[in-house]
Amino acid sequence: MMAKADGIFSKLRGKVGGVVFYVVDGKTYVRQHIDEPKISEPTPLQQVYRNKFGMASHFLRPLKIPIEFGFQAFRKGMRTGMNVAMGYTVKNAFYGGGVDPLQLIPAQVKLSMGSLTGARNAQVSWVDDEQVSFSWENNIGEGSAGHFDQAMLVLYNAEDQRVEYVLEGDFRSAGQQEVKVLRGKEHEGKLHAYISFHHYSRRYKTREFSDSQYLGMV
């Protein structure tokens, strides 16, 4: 809050008690002095958490579309799927931070979460210079696995943050699907591969997911 100073106060300059006097165009003004909060150095534990958060954000940001799809059951109010995925990654997908250098482990990252039965014996390989094949066994009837479960397939080059994905892919019974990779030769050996299944309930108008599975690099 600022006010003009008159009378004897017009001669004052600088801080007096809890107010500050200063001159603008020959006129004296007064405003309340507010101490800036002191920012203390983070503790080692706080710094590790900040580093984890920064690394997780950098890794997950390009995966926003598949993550929001795969974590849609967790969205509520201001909470997004990315919020949930970030929390899980920070808590579960890191190694080191003390004596050992802090490392994010892509195999521990989840792009979807849920109770639906996942893929059995899933594998990934290049078909040609532009296509990667995902394959899995038909495990319909195992746990909650059903015929109309659809695959979500993701390929992610974390080095240049390039993502290829299929959100509503082939049915579980198909056992295989190919994903096109633009300029595939540039990404060969650099793509992290993830697979999960999901099922839409017309009755409840909700989509149930399996936990995503990491298939390695291709």
Solvent accessible surface area in square Angstrom, and as a share of the most:
residue,aa,sasa,rsa
1,M,205,0.92
2,M,118,0.53
3,A,50,0.39
4,K,110,0.46
5,A,9,0.07
6,D,95,0.49
7,G,59,0.57
8,I,140,0.71
9,F,105,0.44
10,S,35,0.23
11,K,164,0.70
12,L,63,0.31
13,R,136,0.50
14,G,34,0.32
15,K,122,0.52
16,V,71,0.41
17,G,62,0.59
18,G,48,0.46
19,V,53,0.30
20,V,24,0.14
21,F,13,0.05
22,Y,61,0.23
23,V,63,0.36
24,V,74,0.42
25,D,139,0.72
26,G,70,0.67
27,K,103,0.44
28,T,8,0.05
29,Y,46,0.18
30,V,30,0.17
31,R,107,0.39
32,Q,112,0.50
33,H,61,0.27
34,I,129,0.65
35,D,106,0.55
36,E,146,0.65
37,P,109,0.69
38,K,201,0.85
39,I,166,0.84
40,S,93,0.60
41,E,152,0.68
42,P,36,0.23
43,T,68,0.40
44,P,115,0.72
45,L,141,0.70
46,Q,93,0.41
47,Q,72,0.32
48,V,34,0.19
49,Y,123,0.47
50,R,136,0.50
51,N,65,0.33
52,K,45,0.19
53,F,100,0.42
54,G,40,0.38
55,M,71,0.32
56,A,0,0.00
57,S,27,0.17
58,H,102,0.46
59,F,18,0.07
60,L,0,0.00
61,R,139,0.51
62,P,38,0.24
63,L,0,0.00
64,K,118,0.50
65,I,99,0.50
66,P,1,0.01
67,I,0,0.00
68,E,32,0.14
69,F,30,0.13
70,G,1,0.01
71,F,0,0.00
72,Q,48,0.21
73,A,79,0.61
74,F,63,0.26
75,R,117,0.43
76,K,153,0.65
77,G,82,0.79
78,M,184,0.82
79,R,113,0.41
80,T,53,0.31
81,G,0,0.00
82,M,31,0.14
83,N,79,0.41
84,V,32,0.19
85,A,0,0.00
86,M,18,0.08
87,G,43,0.42
88,Y,57,0.22
89,T,0,0.00
90,V,13,0.07
91,K,170,0.72
92,N,63,0.32
93,A,0,0.00
94,F,32,0.14
95,Y,114,0.44
96,G,33,0.32
97,G,25,0.24
98,G,70,0.67
99,V,155,0.89
100,D,64,0.33
101,P,101,0.64
102,L,32,0.16
103,Q,85,0.38
104,L,27,0.14
105,I,54,0.28
106,P,30,0.19
107,A,44,0.34
108,Q,87,0.39
109,V,2,0.01
110,K,42,0.18
111,L,0,0.00
112,S,0,0.00
113,M,47,0.21
114,G,33,0.31
115,S,96,0.62
116,L,11,0.05
117,T,28,0.17
118,G,20,0.20
119,A,11,0.09
120,R,97,0.35
121,N,91,0.47
122,A,18,0.14
123,Q,120,0.53
124,V,26,0.15
125,S,62,0.40
126,W,56,0.20
127,V,75,0.43
128,D,68,0.35
129,D,78,0.40
130,E,90,0.40
131,Q,56,0.25
132,V,0,0.00
133,S,17,0.11
134,F,0,0.00
135,S,40,0.26
136,W,14,0.05
137,E,71,0.32
138,N,83,0.43
139,N,4,0.02
140,I,69,0.35
141,G,66,0.63
142,E,69,0.31
143,G,74,0.71
144,S,62,0.40
145,A,7,0.06
146,G,22,0.22
147,H,85,0.38
148,F,127,0.53
149,D,2,0.01
150,Q,41,0.18
151,A,0,0.00
152,M,3,0.01
153,L,0,0.00
154,V,1,0.00
155,L,0,0.00
156,Y,0,0.00
157,N,3,0.01
158,A,29,0.22
159,E,137,0.62
160,D,82,0.43
161,Q,59,0.26
162,R,58,0.21
163,V,25,0.14
164,E,31,0.14
165,Y,79,0.30
166,V,38,0.22
167,L,39,0.20
168,E,98,0.44
169,G,8,0.07
170,D,58,0.30
171,F,83,0.35
172,R,0,0.00
173,S,40,0.26
174,A,60,0.46
175,G,15,0.14
176,Q,70,0.31
177,Q,29,0.13
178,E,72,0.32
179,V,5,0.03
180,K,124,0.53
181,V,1,0.00
182,L,96,0.48
183,R,130,0.47
184,G,2,0.02
185,K,129,0.55
186,E,96,0.43
187,H,4,0.02
188,E,85,0.38
189,G,47,0.46
190,K,77,0.33
191,L,1,0.00
192,H,17,0.08
193,A,0,0.00
194,Y,2,0.01
195,I,1,0.00
196,S,0,0.00
197,F,0,0.00
198,H,1,0.00
199,H,62,0.28
200,Y,86,0.33
201,S,26,0.17
202,R,201,0.73
203,R,199,0.73
204,Y,142,0.54
205,K,151,0.64
206,T,81,0.47
207,R,43,0.16
208,E,73,0.33
209,F,4,0.02
210,S,1,0.00
211,D,58,0.30
212,S,2,0.01
213,Q,61,0.27
214,Y,60,0.23
215,L,38,0.19
216,G,21,0.20
217,M,105,0.47
218,V,19,0.11
